[in-house]
Amino acid sequence: MLKKISSFFTSKYILILVVLLCSALIVASFFTDKLVAPVRNVVSTLVMPIQDGMNYIGLWVSDGYEKIQEATKLLEENQSLKSKVDELTEENNKLKQDTYELKRLRDLYKLDESYADYAKVGARIIGTSSDNWYSTFTIDKGSDDGIAVNMNVIADGGLVGIVTSVGKTYATVKSIIEDGSFVSGQLIDTGDKCTIQGNIDLMDSGMIRIQHFKHSVTVRNGDKIVTSNISDRYLPGILIGYTKDVSLDSNNLTQSGYLIPAVDFGHLQEVLVITQLKEVGE
């Protein structure tokens, strides 16, 4: 008996029964909804949650894909903007450097005009001593450019130092702030003489020593000091700097103090070399 029942419920017979049932329902639907409605309700009850779930999953996948595309696009735009910012930053830095260099060259041009009586050669600093100040440095011009030992070097409106050695394409300059450097100077207004001496202990203060004023000379803060006519190596009339805190020495015969150089020795980059040498006995 069981074998007959199981043989009856084969896939073939099940398919035939389903087809017949569907056909009967289709035929019945033409005449009345009473038979179809319950089936429709059952099918709706079973299918709708699945359909809603599938719709939700589809929308979730679609939204996720759009978000991924949007995130990828934003990352690409961000990278592009970052590259543009880097390019603009580099261009801005270069523009600042060019502007700063132009200002320095204009200052040198004005300095050239201030000492128009002297022939000069422009030079760039290519090497310095180990300290933070340009006490001794190397320039990119040498004997091939007409540079010789004892030529005066100027920048920033004032005296920098003097050429001490020369190669074919370079030269070494000893500045007035170098320890042991001596320059004969004078007050621009009165011609009263003094001596400017480099001092390593004063380098970090940005000042140098000024001494040997006569006790009777009136020296005020900010008075201009220029190279004197009695100097054996420095041409006369070149601005050296400005006096500060000059007072009577303990011997009551002379006065000493400090001098603020006209040149910023912490930021030198270009200089002018005066190619005229001081003549002996001048």
Residue pairs with C-beta under 8 A, 6 or more apart in sequence:
25 35
25 36
25 39
28 35
28 36
29 35
29 36
104 269
104 270
105 270
107 156
107 157
108 122
108 155
108 270
108 272
110 157
111 154
111 155
111 156
111 157
111 272
112 120
112 272
114 157
115 154
115 238
115 274
118 235
118 274
118 275
118 276
119 274
119 275
119 276
120 154
120 272
120 273
120 274
120 275
121 141
121 145
121 146
121 147
121 272
121 273
121 275
122 141
122 270
122 271
122 272
122 273
123 139
123 140
123 141
123 145
123 147
123 171
123 270
123 271
123 272
123 273
124 139
124 140
124 269
124 270
125 134
125 137
125 138
125 139
125 140
125 268
125 269
125 270
125 271
126 138
126 139
126 140
126 170
127 137
127 138
128 134
128 136
128 137
128 138
129 135
129 136
129 137
131 203
132 204
132 266
133 175
133 177
133 203
133 204
133 265
133 266
134 160
134 175
134 265
134 266
134 268
135 174
135 175
135 177
135 178
135 179
135 198
135 200
135 203
135 265
136 172
136 173
136 174
136 175
136 178
137 172
137 173
137 175
137 268
138 170
138 171
138 172
138 173
139 147
139 153
139 170
139 171
139 172
139 173
139 271
139 273
140 169
140 170
141 147
141 169
141 170
141 171
141 273
142 166
142 167
142 168
142 169
142 170
142 171
143 166
143 167
143 168
143 171
144 168
144 169
145 169
146 275
147 163
147 166
147 171
147 273
147 275
148 163
148 166
148 275
148 277
149 163
149 164
149 165
149 166
150 162
150 163
150 233
150 277
150 278
151 162
151 163
151 273
151 274
151 275
151 276
151 277
152 159
152 161
152 162
152 233
152 234
152 235
152 238
152 273
152 274
152 278
153 159
153 160
153 161
153 162
153 163
153 173
153 175
153 271
153 272
153 273
153 274
154 160
154 238
154 263
154 271
154 272
154 274
155 263
155 268
155 270
155 271
155 272
156 262
156 263
156 264
156 268
157 239
157 262
157 263
158 238
158 239
158 240
158 241
158 261
158 262
158 263
159 176
159 183
159 227
159 234
159 238
159 239
159 240
159 261
159 262
159 263
160 173
160 175
160 176
160 263
160 265
160 268
160 271
161 173
161 174
161 175
161 176
161 178
161 181
162 173
162 174
162 233
162 234
163 171
163 172
163 173
163 273
164 172
164 173
164 174
165 171
165 172
166 172
171 273
173 271
174 181
175 181
175 198
175 265
176 183
176 196
176 198
176 208
176 240
176 261
177 198
177 199
177 202
177 203
177 208
177 261
177 265
178 198
179 198
179 199
179 200
180 197
180 198
181 197
181 198
182 195
182 196
182 197
182 198
183 195
183 196
183 197
183 227
183 231
183 234
183 240
184 193
184 194
184 195
184 196
184 227
184 228
184 230
184 231
184 232
184 234
185 193
185 194
185 195
185 196
185 210
185 225
185 226
185 227
185 228
185 240
186 192
186 193
186 194
186 225
186 226
186 227
186 228
186 229
187 194
187 217
187 219
187 223
187 224
187 225
188 223
188 224
188 225
188 226
188 239
189 223
189 224
190 217
191 228
192 213
192 214
192 217
193 212
193 213
193 228
193 230
194 210
194 211
194 212
194 213
194 225
195 210
195 211
195 212
196 208
196 209
196 210
196 225
196 240
196 241
196 259
197 208
197 209
197 210
197 211
198 208
198 209
199 208
199 209
202 208
202 209
202 258
206 260
206 261
206 265
206 266
207 244
207 258
207 259
207 260
207 261
208 241
208 258
208 259
208 261
209 256
209 258
209 259
210 225
210 243
210 246
210 256
210 257
210 258
210 259
211 249
211 254
211 255
211 256
211 257
212 254
212 256
213 219
213 246
213 254
213 255
213 256
214 253
214 254
214 255
215 248
215 249
215 252
215 253
215 254
215 255
217 255
219 243
219 246
219 255
219 257
220 243
221 242
221 243
221 244
221 245
221 246
222 242
222 243
222 244
223 242
223 243
224 239
224 241
224 242
225 239
225 240
225 241
225 242
225 243
225 259
226 236
226 237
226 238
226 239
226 240
227 234
227 235
227 236
227 237
227 238
227 240
228 236
229 236
229 282
231 278
232 278
232 280
233 278
234 278
235 274
235 276
235 278
236 282
239 262
240 259
240 261
240 262
241 259
241 260
241 261
241 262
241 263
242 259
242 260
242 262
243 257
243 258
243 259
243 260
244 257
244 258
244 259
244 260
245 257
245 258
246 255
246 256
246 257
246 258
247 255
247 256
247 257
248 254
248 255
249 255
249 256
